[in-house]
Amino acid sequence: GGDPPGHPPPSHQEVHVGSGSDGTEDSDSSAEREQTNSSESDGNMPKRTRLTRASLRLSQSSQDTPDVKRVGDHDESPPLTPTGNAPSSESELDISSPNASHDESLAKDPALRDSDKDLSHRPKRRRCHETYNFNMKCPTPGCNSLGHLTGKHERHFAVSGCPLYHNLSADECKVKASTREKHEEEPKVPEESNRHATRHQTPTSKQTRYKEQVNEMRKGRNSGLPKEQKEKYMEHRQSHGNTREPLLENITSEYDLELFRKAQARASEDLEKLRIQGQITEGSNMIKTILFGRYELDTWYHSPYPEEYARLGRLYVCEFCLKYMKSQTILRRHMAKCVWKHPPGDEVYRKGAISVFEVDGKKNKIYCQNLCLLAKLFLDHKTLYYDVEPFLFYVMTEADNTGCHLVGYFSKEKNSFLNYNVSCILTMPQYMRQGYGKMLIDFSYLLSKVEEKVGSPERPLSDLGLISYRSYWKEVLLRYMYNFQGKEISIKEISQETAVNPVDIVSTLQSLQMLKYWKGKHLVLKRQDLIDEWKAKETKRGSNNKTIDPNSLKWTPPKGT
C-alpha cells in the first residue's frame, strides 16, 4: 500500500520523499538520497578547471565579441548550495573563479588597487560552465557550427538550429529570415474591438481571395514525384541517414512547405532563447528518448529530471510505478521485482479494458511527481513538478494480461476557486489520435456533472490540448442541437446540462458561426448543415468503445471540495 520506489526531486527544490503513505520508509530511499546528493554536488557546485593561456585568451576575446552570448551573463539568480537551496549568507557562496589569484594580488598591492579602480574594462567573473558554449560543437557531421536556421545568430550548437542538417547554407537562412521579416512588417488591418463584432462573421473579400489562392497553390501537392527525383531522395537518405533532414521539395505544395519552414525557424528561435537563459542545454543535457514498456518514445520538450539522468540522453522508465533508471539492465532487474501492475489509488471507473484510477498527490507523492516529470517531456506549458499534494490525478489505463498500461491522465485541484476541472491533461504519444484524449476530457466533465458544477480547463492550453478541447466542445454542442426540440435556446441551459463553461460555449458558437447579433440581441442559429455533417460522421464511426459510460463510474466527490 506504500509508494513505489522513486526518485527525490532534482537539486533545485528540496522535497521530502523518504516515506510512503503508510509511514514506512521507502526501501530504496537511502540509496537514492546518496545518489542525489552526489548529483547535486556535481551539478550545482562550480567546477574548477586548470587555467591555461588559451582559456585566458578566449575569455579576453569574448569581451571583444559582444555578439556571442554567454549563459552566465543572463543568470542573475544566486548560486545553489549543495543542499539545493539558495545560500542564506555570503559565507556560503563559492566565489572561486579563473581570476581569483589576480583578485588577491589586487587586494595586497595598493598600487594595483588604485590603478584598477575602474573595473568596467575587466571581464566579468564566470563559472566554468559559462564558457562551455565556446567549446560546444554542432553534432551534425561536417558542420562547422557557423550560421543559424533563424538567420539571426552567427553560431549554433544544436541540430535544431543547424543549416546543414536542414540542407541549407547560412546565407540561404539569412535570405529567408529577411523575407519573413519583410512579410511580417506589411501593414495589417486592425481587428474590430467592438463588443458587437460577432455580427461580422462572414469572411471578408480579402479572406475569400486568400483562401482561393491557397486552394490553387495546393492543387498539385498529391501529383507524386518523378522517378528521377525519387531516386535522388533515396540516395540522399542512404548517404546521410538520420544526420540530415530528408529532402522535402516537391513532396507537398510550396505554400505548405513554407509554412513548415516558418514553424521550424520559430521553434529553433524558442530553443535558442531557452539555451541562452540557461533553462536548457540542448545536445548535451536533454533526454532525447525514453524506453517505456514496449515503446521507445522520442521526447518533445525538456523535463527537469536530475542532471545525472538528463545528461544520459536516454531514460528507462517502469511503465507501472514510473521509476526512472539509467540502463536497460537496471530496468530489467527492477521489472523482475516490481510488484505494481496498476497505478496506486482507487479505481473509480471500469468498462471493458479501460480503467481510471484516482490518485491522491498527498498519499502517493513519489508516483505523482514521477508522472509530472514524465508528462513534461510531452508538454510545453507545464510548470507543476513537485508540489503535487493539492492535486488529484485521474490516470486512465488499458488492461491486458501483463497489467494496466498508462494511456493518459489529467490532474485536478482539490479546491479550485475558479472551478477548473482540469489543471493538466496528457495522452501518451503511443495512444494519440485514437480517441483517448476525448475520453479523458469527457471523463473530467462527467466528474463536474456529479459534483453539480460547471467546469473549464486551466489556461494556457497546449497546442494539441486546444485542438482536442475545441473538437470536444463542438461535438457536445452539435449533439445538444441535434436533440433539442424547442424554439428558444439558452446558453445557461446548455451549460447546466453539459457542465461546459458558458465562455467556452460562446467561443465555440462563434467559431462555428452559429452566434449572430440582431436587433440588440444575440441569437443562436441552428445550422442544419453542420448538424447533418456531425451526424454522418457519428453514424460512420459506429458504436466503438472509445466513449465514457456514466453508469460505469463508481465515485463520490472527495470531502471538502
N, C-alpha and C positions, 0 to 999 in steps of 0.2 A: 503493500500500500504506500510505500515511500516514493521519493523522487528517483528518477533514473540516474545512473552515473552521468555526470555532466561536467561542464567546464565553468569555472568562475569567469566573470566578465573580463574584458581587456583592462589594461592598467589605468586607463584614463578615468575610470569611475569605480569606486570601491563599493561592492555589494556583498553582503553576507550570504553565502550559498552553501554553508558547511553541513546543514542538517536537512533531513527530509521532512515531509509534512507530519509525520508521526513523532518527531522529536529525536529520532535515531540518527547518528552521524552517517553520512554517505560513505560507502566503502572505499571509494576512490578519491575522497576529498583531500586527504592529506597529501597524496602524491600529486594531485592536480595543483594544490597550492604551491608545492615546491616548484613545479614546472612553471607556474605563472609568475612566481617571484623571480625566477631566473630570467624569464622572458621580459619581465618588467625592467629588471636591471639592465638587460641587454638593449631593450627598445627605447627606454626613456632617458638613460644617462648619456651624456655626450661622450662619444668615443675619442680616445686620444690617438692621434696619428703622428708619425715621425715627420717633422718639418724639414723639407728639402728646398733647395734653391728653386727647383722647378715650381713647387707649390707656392713659394713666395712670389715668383714672377707671375704666376697665374692669378694670385689674389690681387696683385697690383694692376695687372692688365684688366681684370674685371672691373676695376674702378674706372678705367678709361673707356669701357664699353657699356654705357648705361642701357643699351637695348637688351642685354642679357639679364633676365630677371632671376633673382635667387629666392628660394623658398623662405629663407630665414628673414629676408627684408620685410616680408609681409606678416611674419608671425610675431604679434605683439603680446600674445598670452604668456604668462610666466611659465618657465620650465617646470616639468614634473619631477617630484621626488621619487625615490624607489618605491614608496607606498602607493603611488598612483594619484596622490592629491597635490594640489598646488602648494608650494612651500609656504610655511607660516611665518618665516622670518628670513632676513637676509643671510643668516649663517647657513641656511640650508641650500642656498644657491650655489651651483657649480659654475664658477666664472673662469675656469681654465680655458685658454684659447691659444692658437699658434703665436699670438703676440704677447704672451704672458711675461716672458723674460724681458721683453722691451719695456713693458709697463713697469716692471720692478726697477729697471735702470732709470726710468723717468722719475720714479719716486725717490731714488737715492741721490741723483745728481741734480742739484738746484739749477745749474746752468741749462741742462736739458729741459727741466720742467718749465723754466721761464721762456725758453725759446719755442716751446711747443704748446703755449697756452691756447693757441687757436688750433684745435684738433680736427677741424672740419675736413681738412685735406686727407686725414688718415683713413684707411679702410675700416669699415665697421667690423666689430668683433663677430666672428661667425663660428658656430659649431661646425664640426666636420661634415655633417650631413647637408649643410647649406652649400658646400662646394661640390656636392655629389653630382649635380647636373652637368658640371664640366667634364666629368669622366663618363657620363652616360653615353650610350650609342644606340641608334635605332636598330632593333633586332632584325630588320629586313636585310637579307643577304645582298651585298653590293651597294648598300646605301651609305652615303657619307653624312647623313643627319642634317643636310642643308635643306632649307625651304620648309614650307608647311602647307598642308592641304587647304587651309583657310586663306593662304596668300597674305597673312598679316604678321607672320613671325619668320625670323631668319633661320631658326633651327627647330628641330623636332626630336623627340626621344621615344616615341611610341608609334606603333603601327597605325593607330587611328589618325595621326597627322602626317603620315609618310606619303609624299607624292609618288615615289617609285612603286610602292605597294599598290596604289590606285592607278598605275600605268600612265602617270602624268609626270611632267617636269615641273621644277619650281617656278619657272617663268609662266608656264601654262596656268598654274594655280593662281598666280598674281593677276593674270589677264581675266580669269573667271571671276576673281574677287572684285576687280574694278567694274566688271559688267554687272555683277549683282548689286554693288553699291549704287551704280547709276540707276538701276531699275528701282531700288528702294527709295531713291531721292525724288522720284517722279511725284508730282503733287497728287494727293488723293482727295476725293470728295468727302468732306466731313459728314459723319453719321448724324442722323437726327437724334437729338436728346429729348425730344418732345415725349411726354408721357402717353400721348395718343398715337405714337408711331406704329402701333400694331395695326392701324388701318391700312398701312402701306406694306402689304405682304406680297403683292405680285412682283415678280422680278422686273427690274428696270430694263430699258432697251439696251444699255451698255452691258448689263449682265447677260442678257439673252444673246447678244452678238458674241460675247466672250465664250459662252457655252457652246455656240455653234462652231467657233474656231477650234476649241478643244476637241470637239467630236470629230472635226475634219482632220485634225492632226493625229488622232488616234485610230483612224480608219485602217491604216496599213500595218498595224502592230502585230497582227496574227498571220501575216503572209508567209512566214517561215524564212529560214536562211538558205542561201545558195550553198551548194555542196563545197565550193572552194572556201567559203567563209567558215563553214562547219569544221573543215579540216584545219584551218588556221587557228580556230578557237581551241580545238582538241590538242593541237601541237603546243599552243601556249600553256594549256593546263598541264600537259605531261612534262614540259620542260621546267615549269616553275612550281607546280604543285600548289600547296597552301601558302607559299611565301608571296604570292601575288594575287590580286583580285582577278576573277575571271573577266574576260573581255565582254563588255556589255553593249557595245554599239550594235544597232540594228536588231537587237533582241526585242525591244519594245519601241514605242514611239519616242521621238526626240523630246516631246513635252514631258512624258513620264520620266525619262532618263534625267532630264534637267532637274525635275522635282527631287529625284533621288539624290543627285549630286548636291543640291542645296541642303537637304537633310543631313547628308554626310558631313558637309562643311560645318553646319551648325552644331552637330553632335561633337565634332572634333574640337570646336572652339570651347564648348562647355567643359570638355575633359581637360583642355589646356588651362582653363581658369581654375579648375579644381586642383590641378597639379601645381600651379603657381601658388595657390593658397595653402598648399601642403596637406590638403584633405585626401589626396590620392597620389600614389607613386606608381603610375601605370607602367607595366612591363617588368617591374621588379618586386612589387608588393601588392599584387592584386590576384585574387583567386579567379582563375580562368574557367575551370571545370570542377564539377563535383560528381562523385560516384554515389548514387542514391538508389539503393535497391537494384533493380535490373537495368537502370538507366544511367547513362553518362550525360549530364546536363551542362551546356555552356551557360555561363553566368552573364548577366546583362549589366549589373551595376556593382559598385564597391560596397562591401559589408564589413563592419568593424570587428572582424574576428581578431583574436590575439595575434601579434606580429609573427610569432614563431610558427603559426599555422598559415597566416595570409601570405607569407613570403614563399611558401612552397608552390603556389600556383594551382595546385590540385588538392582537393579535400575529399575525405572519405567519411560519409555520414550514414549512421544507422537509421534506417527508414522508420523504425518503430519508436526508439527513445530519443532520436535526433542528436545523439552524442557525435561529436566530430573528431576525426582521427587523422594521423599523418600518413599512414601507409595501408596498402591492401592487406598486409599480414596482420596488422593490429585490428583492422576491421573484421577479418576472418575469425580471429581469436575472440573478439568481442561478440560476434554473432553466435558463436558456439555456446556462450554462457548467458547471453541476453535473454531474459525471461519475458520481455514485453512483446506482445503481439497486437496491441491496440493502444491508443492514447490513454492517459490517465483520466480520471473524472467519471462522470455519469453519462451513460448512453441514453440520450433523450429522444432519439429518432432512429427507426429502422424500418426499411422497406426493401425487400429483396436483399441485394448485396450492399446497398447504400446505408451507411450509419452516420450519425452525427453525435459527437461527444462534447459535453460541456466541461471545460477545464478551467478551474479557478486559478488565476495568476498568483494568488496568495498561498494556496495549498500546494501547487506544483510549479514552483518558481523556476527551477532549472529547465524544465521541459519548455515552459513558455518563453524563457529567454533564448533558448536554442531555436525555437520556432521563429522568433522575431529575427534572429541573425540569419536564418535560412531564407526568410521572406525578403530580407533587404537585398539579397543577391538578384532579385527579380522585380524590385520596386524602386522607383526613383525618389519619391517624396516621403518615404517612411522615416520617422525620427525616433520612434519608440523602440528601445532595445532591452533595457534592463529594469525600468520601473514598471513592472508588469502587475503588481499587486492590485491596482484599482480596476483591473480589466477581467472580463470573462472571455474565454476563447472557445469558439464553436468550430470543432475540427471535423471535416467530412472525410470519410474513408470508404474504400471499396474493398470488400472482403473476398478472399479466396481461401484455398486450403492451407496457405502459408501464413495468413494473418490479415489484419486490416491495413491497407495501404493508403497513405496520405494522398488525398485528392486536392484538397484546398482547405482554407479556413477563413473565418472573419473574427475580429475582436470587437468587443463592445464594452463601453464604460458601465460600471455597476451603477453609478449615479451620474447621469448626463443631464445637465441643466438645460441644454439646447435640444433635448430629445433626439440625439444622434443614435440611430440603431446599428450603425457600423462605424468603427474607427479605422479599421484597416481590413482589406479583403484581398485574397490572393487565390488563384487557381494555379496549381503546379504546371509547369510548361508541358509536361507529357500528357496532361489531361485537358489542355486548352482546345477550343473550337469543337467541343463535344457536348456542350450544353450544361456543363457542371457549374460554370460561373453564374448562369441564370438561376440554377438551383440554389446556390448559396445566397443570392440576392433575394429570391423568393422566400427562402427559409428565414432570413432576417426580418422580412415584413410579416411573416406568419407569427413570429415571436411578438412583434409590435401589436398585432391584432389580439393576441391572447392577453397582452398587457393593457389592451384598450387604449393604446396611444397611437399618435401619428409620428412616423419616423422619417429620417433622412440620413444619407451617408455624410460623414465628416469630410470637409474640404481641406486641401485640394485633392481631387481625384487624379489618379494616374491616367495616362492616355487610354490604355486598354480598359481601365475601370470606368472611365467616362463613356466609352463606346458601349460597354456592357449595360450600364445603367440606363442610357438613353434608349437602347433597344428594349430593355425590360419595361420602362415606363410607357413606351409606345405600344407594346403588346398589351399591357394592362388596360390602357385607355381604349384601345380599339376593341378589346374583349368586352369592356363595360358598355361601349356604344352599341355593339352588336346585340347585347342582351337587353339594352334599355328600350322600353316601350312608351315612355311618357312623352310629353310635348316640351316641357321645360326641364332643363338640367342644371344642377347646381354643383359648382366646384367643391363646395363644402361637403356635399353628399358623396361625391366621388372620393374625396379624401377620407371620409369616415368609413367607407366600405372597403377601400383598398389599402388604407393605412399609409398612403403616399402623401407627403407634404404638399400643401396647395401651391407653394412656389415651384416645386418640381412639376406639378401638373400643368401650371400656366406655361412654363418654359417649353414643355413638350407639346402642348397645344399650339404654341406659336411656331415651333419648328415644323409642325405638320400642316401649318396654315389653316388651322381649324378655329382660330380665335380672331374675331373681327370686332371693330368698333363702329357702331352705327347709332346715330341719333342719341349720343350721350351714354350709350350702354355698350358693354362688352357682350358679344354674342358668341356662343359655341356652335360651330357649324358641324353638322353630321355628314362628313364626306363619305359617301357610299362607295366611291372608287377605292379609297384606302381600306375600308372595312372589307370589301369583297376580296381585295388582294391579300389581306391578312388571313381571311377565312380559307382562301385557296391554299395558301402555304400551310395552314393548320391541318387541312384535310390531307394534303400531300405528305406531311410529316407523319401522320398516323398516330397511333397510340404507342408511344415509347415509354420507357421507364425513367426518362430524364425530367420528371416533374415531381414536385413535393406534394405528398398526400397529407392533408391536415389531420386525418384520422390516425396516422401513424405516429403523431407527436405525443410523447408522454412527458409533459413538462409543466411546471408551475413557476411563475415569476419568483426569483430569489427575494428574500425579505429585505426590506429597506430600499428597494429600487422603485 
